[in-house]
Amino acid sequence: MKRRSSSFVSRRSKCAKRLVRAPNAFGAAAFEPSRVRGCISKLDVACPGIPAAGHFERSVSSADPKRVRVPSQHPLGACRRCGQRAFTLTELLVILALLAMLALTFLPAFAASRTKSQSIRCVSNLKQIAGAFLMYAHDYHDFFPPNPDDGTMLPGYTWCVGEVYGGQPGVAPGAQTFDPDILADPSSCLITSYINTNVTLFRCTADARTGLYQGTNATLQGQLVPAARTISMSQAVGTVDAFFAAYETGHSGPPIFPVNAPWLNGNPSNRHNAPWRTYGKTADVIVPAPANLLVVTEEDPYSINDAAFATIVQEPRWVDYPSSLHNMGCIITFADGHVEFHKWATKDLYLTQPPRLLTVRASDPDWNWVAQRTSAPAPL
């Protein structure tokens, strides 16, 4: 028989001593020496090649029964190094199933919490926008900002220049979709000085569009930036110059006449108070009442283009689509300066591609809600 090396016997001894330990702080279970002797065969199984020699037996027989203890966290006969028990495949599958169930339970709650947080931030942003419109009217003899609804880029003739359509995957962006600089320029955005040029207020926090920067800042060239604007102003509110009021094209003179809002009757051929009301000054807002007249709304990123929001009120059709990014809800400002979150009743306003004119039933609750807050029949 080959003689065992001292290192080999030492390993056997260390393995054996794990079964015989003094009391410890972990509350190990006590065993009689006679019971521990029965574990020698188990030690042979747990540590093959290490004979259960007399050294272990003598240690057991001479030990104080009160001091012969085995840590309760280690099974009898199991070596810490080579006798640990692994998870079975069934146990792993059960654990994975439980984790999946927990994920299905809590992920919707996390998503709802994120959506709620975005809505709160957008309400705060739109409150500042609403205040800016009122301050502008106060400074300009009660006139609302110009809002010709023609996409003009002429400074001073629209409250905010720029075409901000597209930018989604597969949809080409407008010339200013990713250009926040135009919103910081008081000549191209007439309310920016009232909000300390905080251009983030113009973008819905739930608008996921990103694209290459289109402005003139050299340090941002080639970088991805969020879409510049997601809000627009009701076509029924605002002012135009005399030339545009007469011909619906071109601009000349100060914008002190109420908008025509041609889309109100659906042709589009509406004129100021013929047949639907339009509102050039805050004093014009009588029907509907200031608390019920829509001024600025978040617009769906697939619908938005220029800075005016067109609505047909004479017949049940959508031209521009209010946003549904807040869990089928939208943030809207009113002529008295207050802001509302409105939840849509149907899924018709949920867009996945650029829209076309959509005819809806006359009883459609969402179209009726917006139409009633956009205009009213003019007095005869």
PyMOL commands that set and color helices and strands:
alter all, ss='L'
color gray80, all
select helices_A, chain A and resi 6-17+33-37+40-46+54-62+65-67+89-139+181-184+192-195+199-202+218-220+242-247+262-265+282-284+290-292+365-372
alter helices_A, ss='H'
color red, helices_A
select strands_A, chain A and resi 29-30+69-70+210-212+224-226+231-234+239-240+257-258+294-298+308-309+317-318+329-334+339-343+358-359
alter strands_A, ss='S'
color yellow, strands_A
deselect
rebuild
show_as cartoon
